[in-house]
Amino acid sequence: MSTTNLDLESCALLTGESVEAAVANDSATVRTRTKQRVSLNSKRRRSRMSRRANLIGICGVSSLCILLLIATTQHRPLTSPFSSGNGNGNGNGNGNGNAAIASGLLSNNLGGRNGGGGYYERSQQLQQQASQTAATIYNMTATIVDVLAAQRARILTEMENFEYPRGGAEKLNDMTPETAGTPVRSLVVTSWRSGSTFLGEILNAIPGNYYHYEPLLDFGIKQVRDPEDQQLAVQNLKNLLNCDYGDMTDYLEYGKTHTYLFEHNQRLWDVCREFPRFCWRPAFLTPFCRLFPIQSMKTVRLRLAQAEQLLQDQSLSNVRIVLLVRDPRGTMQSRRHRVWCAGNEDCEDPALVCQDLVDDYKTAETLLKLYPGRFKTLRYEDLSLNLYDVTQDILQFYGLPFDPSVEEFLDTHTKENIGGVSSTYRDSRSAPFHWKQDLKAEEIKQIQDVCGEAMDLWGYRRINDFSNFTNMQQNFDPIVLPSPFT
């Protein structure tokens, strides 16, 4: 008899059970334990299989999302290239698109179980990675058509509450060149440090504006006087106002190393930062410019006599020009702060500056007779001293509304002096008259000696008595009213 049977027999004697009963009980116990082990092993196998299935599912969903992202970018943007906000990623400039879908799927797989901190944190990381991946993929795969579609939608949103000019355009398509519309074209002609940056930024605050900032920068620090240079300069202005970048090689090559040529055009520069490979290409710039219903431009290198050719051009029949002038004492004082001015006689010689003022005055007399509704003169001092009324007058002349965005710009940029000498944050009432404190008596005399005619024509009083110079600095009024050509 085996040891097991002996043990069973002993147990049976002690408990009063038969050996057969004890053996039966022991067999039942063994079978129960065996079933328990089998059940436990089965549960463990099922748990391992479940985890494998979850892992496989996660990997499968992730792979599917990545494939969807790559495939979808071939047809439409995944995320807005130059705006923020939430949306559906349909190219309207304010969506996260399929990147959000992908990250949402990953979140559902990883973040929805156990409400768990670890899973949730991992989900957040994957969402961020998915968004970054989507943006990278978009920047790598987006076409010019994609970028134009996003900007077109953004302009539509920006112009949603725009007050269209009476008797003119009634909707956006009437003003956009790409739809054969006629844009509003505004031009400011002036010279360095005469307030044109400030006036240009006022115009640039208008919704839907495309800003041609200093389009003759590549000509250098000089007035364009040579006949061949004048012809090229005028043609460049015409090209830009017609959104034609096809024959602007020198201009674009200059901009690649002097990016401030485009930086002041914020609507364009936002896109350039996202897609630098498109930025200086005519194939992109021409259709991008043609999206905009308003074209503004300011130049400091071309005198009014040459700018008249723009008024004569039938293709620019609606262009309107404002000649902006400033007291030469204020102009010369402001130029002393600019290192690029030194050594360039057109910039630092007051005799040349004031001769240009005289020539512009005589040309203005003619243009006001020939183009009374398309040409206007403006003194910087008049704008600064009566900011809101004069701004409204200038906008009305250009055929533009006094938009709330312009009012906001004036409210935030004209109360205090912030920034450097090129800043547009200025106390507008004091900005034109710093020369009274900054220039010495001898410097004022030097400017007045060669600028007498120009100052008389444009309504600027000369200082004749310097015996009490300190009192003059506080109380002298250099402005003659009314302004010329009022």
C-alpha positions as CSV (number, residue, x, y, z in Angstrom):
1,M,0.0,0.0,0.0
2,S,1.3,3.4,-0.9
3,T,2.2,6.1,1.7
4,T,-0.8,8.2,0.5
5,N,-3.2,5.3,1.1
6,L,-1.7,4.8,4.6
7,D,-2.2,8.4,5.4
8,L,-5.8,8.2,4.2
9,E,-6.4,5.1,6.2
10,S,-5.0,6.7,9.4
11,C,-7.2,9.8,8.8
12,A,-10.2,7.5,8.3
13,L,-9.7,5.7,11.5
14,L,-9.4,9.0,13.4
15,T,-12.5,10.5,11.8
16,G,-14.6,7.4,11.6
17,E,-14.8,7.6,7.8
18,S,-14.1,4.7,5.5
19,V,-11.0,4.6,3.5
20,E,-13.0,4.8,0.3
21,A,-14.8,7.9,1.5
22,A,-11.5,9.5,2.4
23,V,-10.0,8.7,-1.0
24,A,-13.1,10.1,-2.6
25,N,-12.9,13.3,-0.6
26,D,-9.2,13.7,-1.4
27,S,-9.9,13.2,-5.1
28,A,-12.6,15.9,-5.0
29,T,-10.2,18.2,-3.3
30,V,-7.5,17.6,-5.8
31,R,-10.0,18.2,-8.7
32,T,-11.2,21.5,-7.0
33,R,-7.6,22.7,-6.7
34,T,-6.8,21.8,-10.2
35,K,-9.9,23.7,-11.5
36,Q,-8.9,26.7,-9.4
37,R,-5.4,26.6,-10.9
38,V,-6.7,26.2,-14.4
39,S,-9.2,29.1,-13.8
40,L,-6.4,31.3,-12.4
41,N,-4.1,30.5,-15.3
42,S,-6.9,31.2,-17.8
43,K,-7.6,34.6,-16.2
44,R,-3.9,35.4,-16.3
45,R,-3.8,34.5,-20.0
46,R,-6.9,36.5,-20.7
47,S,-5.4,39.5,-18.9
48,R,-2.2,39.3,-20.8
49,M,-4.1,39.0,-24.1
50,S,-6.3,42.0,-23.1
51,R,-3.2,44.1,-22.5
52,R,-1.7,43.0,-25.8
53,A,-4.9,43.8,-27.5
54,N,-5.0,47.2,-25.9
55,L,-1.4,47.9,-26.9
56,I,-2.0,46.7,-30.4
57,G,-5.2,48.8,-30.6
58,I,-3.3,51.9,-29.4
59,C,-0.5,51.4,-31.9
60,G,-3.1,50.8,-34.6
61,V,-5.0,53.9,-33.9
62,S,-1.8,55.9,-33.6
63,S,-0.6,54.6,-37.0
64,L,-4.0,55.3,-38.5
65,C,-4.0,58.9,-37.2
66,I,-0.5,59.5,-38.6
67,L,-1.5,58.1,-42.0
68,L,-4.7,60.3,-41.9
69,L,-2.6,63.3,-41.1
70,I,-0.1,62.8,-43.9
71,A,-2.8,62.0,-46.4
72,T,-5.1,64.9,-45.4
73,T,-2.3,67.5,-45.7
74,Q,-2.2,66.9,-49.4
75,H,-5.6,68.4,-49.7
76,R,-6.2,71.0,-47.0
77,P,-4.3,72.7,-44.1
78,L,-4.2,70.8,-40.8
79,T,-3.8,74.0,-38.8
80,S,-4.0,77.7,-39.5
81,P,-0.5,78.8,-40.5
82,F,-0.7,82.3,-39.1
83,S,-3.4,82.6,-36.5
84,S,-4.5,81.3,-33.2
85,G,-7.8,80.0,-31.8
86,N,-9.9,76.8,-32.0
87,G,-11.8,75.6,-35.0
88,N,-12.3,72.9,-37.5
89,G,-9.1,73.3,-39.5
90,N,-11.0,74.1,-42.7
91,G,-8.4,76.6,-43.9
92,N,-10.2,79.6,-42.4
93,G,-7.3,80.7,-40.3
94,N,-8.5,79.6,-36.9
95,G,-8.6,75.8,-36.6
96,N,-6.5,72.9,-35.3
97,G,-8.0,70.5,-37.9
98,N,-7.0,66.8,-38.0
99,A,-4.3,67.4,-35.4
100,A,-7.1,67.8,-32.9
101,I,-8.8,64.7,-34.2
102,A,-5.6,62.7,-33.9
103,S,-4.9,63.9,-30.4
104,G,-8.5,63.3,-29.5
105,L,-8.3,59.7,-30.6
106,L,-5.2,59.2,-28.6
107,S,-6.7,60.8,-25.6
108,N,-9.8,58.5,-25.8
109,N,-7.5,55.5,-25.9
110,L,-5.1,56.5,-23.1
111,G,-6.9,59.1,-21.0
112,G,-10.3,57.6,-20.7
113,R,-9.3,54.6,-18.5
114,N,-9.3,54.7,-14.7
115,G,-9.5,58.5,-14.9
116,G,-5.8,58.0,-14.2
117,G,-3.1,60.5,-13.6
118,G,-0.4,58.6,-15.6
119,Y,-2.7,57.9,-18.5
120,Y,-4.0,61.5,-18.5
121,E,-0.5,63.0,-18.5
122,R,0.6,60.8,-21.3
123,S,-2.5,61.8,-23.2
124,Q,-1.6,65.4,-22.8
125,Q,1.9,64.8,-24.1
126,L,0.6,62.9,-27.1
127,Q,-1.9,65.7,-27.9
128,Q,1.0,68.3,-27.8
129,Q,3.1,66.0,-30.0
130,A,0.3,65.5,-32.4
131,S,-0.3,69.3,-32.7
132,Q,3.4,69.9,-33.2
133,T,3.6,67.2,-35.8
134,A,0.6,68.5,-37.6
135,A,2.1,72.0,-37.7
136,T,5.4,70.7,-38.9
137,I,3.7,68.5,-41.6
138,Y,1.6,71.5,-42.7
139,N,4.7,73.8,-43.0
140,M,6.5,71.1,-45.0
141,T,3.6,70.2,-47.3
142,A,1.4,73.3,-47.6
143,T,1.2,74.8,-51.1
144,I,0.8,78.4,-52.1
145,V,-2.9,77.6,-52.8
146,D,-3.2,76.4,-49.2
147,V,-1.7,79.6,-47.8
148,L,-3.8,81.8,-50.0
149,A,-7.0,80.0,-49.0
150,A,-6.2,80.6,-45.3
151,Q,-5.4,84.3,-45.8
152,R,-8.5,84.7,-48.0
153,A,-10.7,83.4,-45.1
154,R,-8.8,85.6,-42.6
155,I,-9.5,88.7,-44.7
156,L,-13.2,87.8,-44.9
157,T,-13.3,87.6,-41.1
158,E,-11.4,90.9,-40.7
159,M,-13.7,92.7,-43.1
160,E,-16.9,91.3,-41.6
161,N,-18.0,94.6,-40.1
162,F,-16.3,96.9,-42.5
163,E,-18.2,100.0,-43.6
164,Y,-17.9,100.1,-47.4
165,P,-17.6,103.5,-49.1
166,R,-20.9,105.1,-50.1
167,G,-21.5,105.1,-53.9
168,G,-18.7,102.6,-54.4
169,A,-18.1,99.0,-53.5
170,E,-20.8,97.1,-51.7
171,K,-19.0,93.9,-50.9
172,L,-15.5,92.5,-50.6
173,N,-15.3,91.1,-54.1
174,D,-15.9,94.6,-55.5
175,M,-12.6,95.7,-54.0
176,T,-10.2,92.7,-54.4
177,P,-8.0,92.5,-57.5
178,E,-8.2,88.7,-57.6
179,T,-12.0,89.0,-58.3
180,A,-11.5,91.9,-60.8
181,G,-12.4,94.4,-58.1
182,T,-10.9,97.8,-57.7
183,P,-9.0,98.3,-54.4
184,V,-8.7,101.5,-52.5
185,R,-5.2,102.9,-53.3
186,S,-3.6,105.5,-51.0
187,L,-0.2,107.0,-51.3
188,V,1.8,109.3,-49.0
189,V,4.6,111.3,-50.5
190,T,7.1,112.9,-48.1
191,S,10.7,112.9,-47.0
192,W,12.6,111.3,-44.1
193,R,11.5,112.0,-40.5
194,S,8.4,114.0,-41.5
195,G,5.8,111.9,-39.8
196,S,5.2,109.4,-42.6
197,T,5.8,106.3,-40.4
198,F,3.0,107.4,-38.0
199,L,0.6,108.3,-40.8
200,G,1.4,105.0,-42.6
201,E,0.6,103.1,-39.5
202,I,-2.8,104.9,-39.1
203,L,-3.7,103.7,-42.6
204,N,-2.3,100.2,-41.9
205,A,-4.8,99.9,-39.0
206,I,-7.6,99.8,-41.5
207,P,-9.0,96.2,-41.9
208,G,-7.9,94.4,-45.1
209,N,-5.0,96.7,-45.8
210,Y,-1.8,95.6,-47.6
211,Y,1.0,98.0,-46.7
212,H,3.8,98.8,-49.3
213,Y,6.3,100.3,-46.8
214,E,9.1,102.3,-48.4
215,P,9.1,100.6,-51.8
216,L,12.2,102.5,-52.9
217,L,14.4,101.4,-50.0
218,D,16.8,99.7,-52.4
219,F,17.7,103.0,-54.0
220,G,19.6,104.0,-50.9
221,I,19.6,107.2,-48.7
222,K,19.0,109.7,-51.5
223,Q,16.3,111.5,-53.4
224,V,15.6,109.8,-56.7
225,R,16.8,112.6,-59.0
226,D,18.6,110.9,-61.9
227,P,16.1,110.6,-64.9
228,E,16.8,106.8,-65.4
229,D,16.3,106.2,-61.6
230,Q,13.1,108.2,-61.7
231,Q,11.7,106.2,-64.5
232,L,12.5,102.9,-62.7
233,A,11.2,104.2,-59.4
234,V,7.9,105.2,-60.8
235,Q,7.5,101.9,-62.6
236,N,8.2,100.1,-59.4
237,L,5.5,102.0,-57.6
238,K,3.0,101.2,-60.4
239,N,4.0,97.5,-60.3
240,L,3.4,97.3,-56.6
241,L,0.1,99.2,-56.6
242,N,-1.0,96.8,-59.3
243,C,0.2,93.8,-57.2
244,D,2.7,92.8,-59.9
245,Y,6.0,91.4,-58.5
246,G,7.1,89.8,-61.7
247,D,9.6,92.5,-62.6
248,M,10.8,93.5,-59.2
249,T,14.1,91.5,-59.0
250,D,16.3,94.2,-57.4
251,Y,13.6,95.1,-54.9
252,L,13.1,91.5,-53.8
253,E,16.8,90.7,-53.6
254,Y,17.3,93.7,-51.4
255,G,14.5,92.6,-49.1
256,K,16.1,89.2,-48.5
257,T,18.9,90.9,-46.6
258,H,16.8,93.9,-45.3
259,T,13.7,92.2,-44.1
260,Y,12.2,95.4,-42.6
261,L,11.1,96.1,-46.2
262,F,8.3,93.6,-45.4
263,E,8.2,93.6,-41.6
264,H,6.0,96.7,-41.5
265,N,3.4,94.9,-43.7
266,Q,2.3,92.8,-40.7
267,R,-0.3,90.8,-42.6
268,L,2.4,89.7,-45.1
269,W,5.2,89.3,-42.6
270,D,3.1,86.9,-40.4
271,V,2.9,84.5,-43.4
272,C,6.6,85.1,-44.3
273,R,7.7,83.9,-40.8
274,E,5.7,80.7,-41.2
275,F,6.6,80.0,-44.8
276,P,9.9,81.7,-45.6
277,R,10.3,79.6,-48.7
278,F,7.4,81.5,-50.3
279,C,8.2,85.0,-48.9
280,W,10.3,86.6,-51.7
281,R,8.8,84.7,-54.6
282,P,6.7,86.6,-57.2
283,A,4.6,83.5,-57.7
284,F,3.4,83.9,-54.1
285,L,3.5,87.7,-53.6
286,T,1.5,88.6,-56.6
287,P,-1.6,86.5,-55.8
288,F,-1.2,87.2,-52.1
289,C,-1.3,90.9,-52.7
290,R,-4.3,90.6,-55.0
291,L,-6.3,89.2,-52.1
292,F,-6.4,92.6,-50.3
293,P,-9.1,95.2,-50.9
294,I,-7.0,98.1,-49.7
295,Q,-3.5,99.0,-50.9
296,S,-1.5,101.7,-49.0
297,M,2.0,103.0,-49.7
298,K,4.3,105.7,-48.4
299,T,7.6,106.8,-49.9
300,V,10.3,109.3,-48.8
301,R,12.6,109.2,-51.9
302,L,10.4,110.4,-54.7
303,R,9.4,114.0,-55.1
304,L,5.9,115.1,-56.0
305,A,6.7,116.0,-59.6
306,Q,7.5,112.4,-60.4
307,A,4.7,111.0,-58.3
308,E,2.3,112.9,-60.6
309,Q,2.8,110.1,-63.2
310,L,0.8,107.8,-60.9
311,L,-2.2,110.2,-61.1
312,Q,-1.8,110.2,-64.9
313,D,-1.8,106.4,-65.2
314,Q,-5.2,105.1,-66.3
315,S,-4.7,101.7,-64.7
316,L,-4.4,103.5,-61.4
317,S,-7.4,105.8,-62.0
318,N,-8.4,105.7,-58.3
319,V,-5.0,106.3,-56.7
320,R,-5.0,109.3,-54.3
321,I,-1.9,111.1,-53.0
322,V,-1.3,113.0,-49.9
323,L,1.8,115.2,-49.8
324,L,3.0,115.3,-46.1
325,V,5.3,118.1,-45.1
326,R,7.0,119.1,-41.8
327,D,8.7,122.2,-40.4
328,P,12.3,121.8,-41.6
329,R,13.6,122.6,-38.1
330,G,11.7,119.5,-36.8
331,T,12.8,117.4,-39.7
332,M,16.5,118.2,-39.3
333,Q,16.4,117.7,-35.5
334,S,14.8,114.3,-35.9
335,R,17.4,113.2,-38.5
336,R,20.3,113.9,-36.2
337,H,19.2,110.7,-34.3
338,R,19.6,108.5,-37.3
339,V,23.0,107.0,-38.1
340,W,22.1,106.3,-41.7
341,C,21.5,110.0,-42.4
342,A,25.1,111.2,-41.7
343,G,27.2,111.5,-44.8
344,N,24.2,111.6,-47.2
345,E,23.6,115.2,-48.4
346,D,20.0,114.6,-49.4
347,C,19.4,113.8,-45.8
348,E,21.6,116.1,-43.8
349,D,21.9,119.2,-45.9
350,P,19.0,121.6,-44.9
351,A,19.4,123.6,-48.2
352,L,18.5,120.5,-50.3
353,V,15.7,119.6,-47.9
354,C,14.1,123.0,-48.2
355,Q,14.6,123.3,-51.9
356,D,12.6,120.1,-52.2
357,L,9.9,121.7,-50.0
358,V,9.7,124.7,-52.4
359,D,9.6,122.4,-55.5
360,D,6.8,120.3,-53.9
361,Y,4.8,123.4,-53.1
362,K,4.9,124.6,-56.7
363,T,3.9,121.1,-58.0
364,A,1.1,121.0,-55.4
365,E,-0.4,124.2,-56.8
366,T,-0.7,122.5,-60.2
367,L,-1.9,119.1,-59.0
368,L,-4.7,120.7,-56.9
369,K,-6.1,122.3,-60.1
370,L,-5.7,119.1,-62.2
371,Y,-6.7,116.5,-59.7
372,P,-8.8,118.3,-57.0
373,G,-10.4,115.0,-55.7
374,R,-7.2,112.9,-55.9
375,F,-4.5,115.1,-54.4
376,K,-4.2,116.7,-51.0
377,T,-1.5,118.4,-48.8
378,L,-1.0,117.9,-45.1
379,R,1.3,119.4,-42.5
380,Y,2.5,116.9,-39.9
381,E,1.9,119.5,-37.2
382,D,-1.8,119.9,-38.1
383,L,-2.3,116.1,-37.9
384,S,-0.6,116.0,-34.5
385,L,-2.4,118.9,-32.9
386,N,-5.9,117.8,-34.1
387,L,-5.4,114.1,-34.4
388,Y,-8.8,112.6,-34.6
389,D,-10.5,115.2,-36.8
390,V,-7.6,115.4,-39.3
391,T,-7.3,111.6,-39.4
392,Q,-11.0,111.4,-40.2
393,D,-10.6,114.0,-42.9
394,I,-7.7,112.1,-44.5
395,L,-9.5,108.8,-44.4
396,Q,-12.5,110.4,-46.0
397,F,-10.3,111.8,-48.7
398,Y,-8.9,108.3,-49.4
399,G,-12.5,106.9,-49.5
400,L,-12.0,105.0,-46.2
401,P,-14.2,104.9,-43.1
402,F,-13.0,106.0,-39.6
403,D,-13.0,102.4,-38.6
404,P,-13.0,101.4,-34.9
405,S,-9.6,99.8,-35.4
406,V,-8.2,103.2,-36.4
407,E,-9.7,104.8,-33.4
408,E,-8.1,102.1,-31.2
409,F,-4.7,102.7,-32.8
410,L,-5.0,106.4,-32.0
411,D,-6.1,105.7,-28.5
412,T,-3.2,103.5,-27.7
413,H,-0.4,105.2,-29.7
414,T,-0.7,108.9,-29.1
415,K,-0.8,109.4,-25.3
416,E,2.8,108.8,-24.3
417,N,6.3,108.4,-25.6
418,I,7.3,104.7,-25.7
419,G,10.2,103.1,-27.6
420,G,13.0,104.5,-29.8
421,V,13.1,107.2,-32.4
422,S,11.2,105.1,-34.9
423,S,8.4,104.2,-32.5
424,T,4.9,105.1,-33.4
425,Y,4.0,105.4,-29.7
426,R,4.2,109.2,-29.3
427,D,2.6,112.0,-27.4
428,S,1.2,113.4,-30.6
429,R,0.8,117.0,-29.4
430,S,4.5,117.4,-28.4
431,A,6.2,115.1,-30.9
432,P,6.5,117.7,-33.7
433,F,8.1,120.4,-31.5
434,H,11.0,118.7,-29.8
435,W,13.3,120.8,-31.9
436,K,12.6,123.9,-29.8
437,Q,14.3,122.2,-26.8
438,D,16.8,120.0,-28.7
439,L,18.3,122.4,-31.2
440,K,20.7,125.2,-30.1
441,A,20.0,128.8,-31.2
442,E,22.9,128.6,-33.7
443,E,21.5,125.4,-35.3
444,I,18.0,127.0,-35.6
445,K,19.6,130.1,-37.3
446,Q,21.5,127.9,-39.7
447,I,18.4,126.1,-40.8
448,Q,16.3,129.2,-41.1
449,D,18.9,131.0,-43.2
450,V,18.5,128.5,-46.0
451,C,14.9,127.6,-45.5
452,G,13.2,131.0,-45.4
453,E,11.2,130.6,-48.7
454,A,10.1,127.0,-47.8
455,M,9.0,128.1,-44.4
456,D,7.0,131.0,-45.7
457,L,5.3,128.9,-48.3
458,W,4.3,126.2,-45.9
459,G,3.3,128.4,-43.1
460,Y,6.1,128.1,-40.5
461,R,7.1,131.1,-38.5
462,R,10.8,132.0,-38.2
463,I,12.4,133.1,-35.0
464,N,13.8,136.6,-35.5
465,D,14.8,137.4,-31.9
466,F,17.0,135.0,-30.0
467,S,17.7,137.4,-27.1
468,N,15.4,135.5,-24.7
469,F,15.9,132.0,-26.1
470,T,14.8,130.2,-23.0
471,N,11.4,132.0,-23.0
472,M,11.1,131.3,-26.7
473,Q,11.5,127.5,-26.1
474,Q,8.5,127.5,-23.9
475,N,6.1,130.0,-25.7
476,F,7.0,130.3,-29.3
477,D,4.3,129.1,-31.7
478,P,5.8,128.0,-35.0
479,I,2.5,127.3,-36.9
480,V,0.7,129.8,-39.1
481,L,-3.0,129.2,-39.5
482,P,-4.8,128.4,-41.7
483,S,-2.6,125.8,-43.3
484,P,-1.6,126.2,-47.0
485,F,-4.2,125.2,-49.6
486,T,-7.0,125.0,-47.0
